[in-house]
Amino acid sequence: MEHAHMQRTEELIEYLPEGFRWYKPGVGFTCEARDNGLESFVECLETHSYMCQFSVFYGYSYYCSCTARVYVAKKLEL
């Protein structure tokens, strides 16, 4: 991962609630999301999307509104 992207990701992660599960230090990213072309959301690909505090249900899918996760999915394609 490029240094600038990692630094920005770490800055965004600092503002996440304690114990938020999609990123674990030393492990990395623990959930899957896909860029779907929306500016502020990515599609959540997790089985239990409804349990996440950042998930938003719309249409037939769940979308992630976590700023850090959206950044990572769009910029780093992870």
BELNORTA-V956033 format. One record per helix or strand. SS is the DSSP state (h for helix, s for strand). FROM is the first residue (numbers start at 1). TO is the last residue. Records with the same first field share a line. If there is no record, write none. Layout:
SS=FROM-TO, FROM-TO
This chain:
h=3-13, 49-51, 67-76
s=23-24, 28-29, 33-34, 42-44, 55-58, 61-64
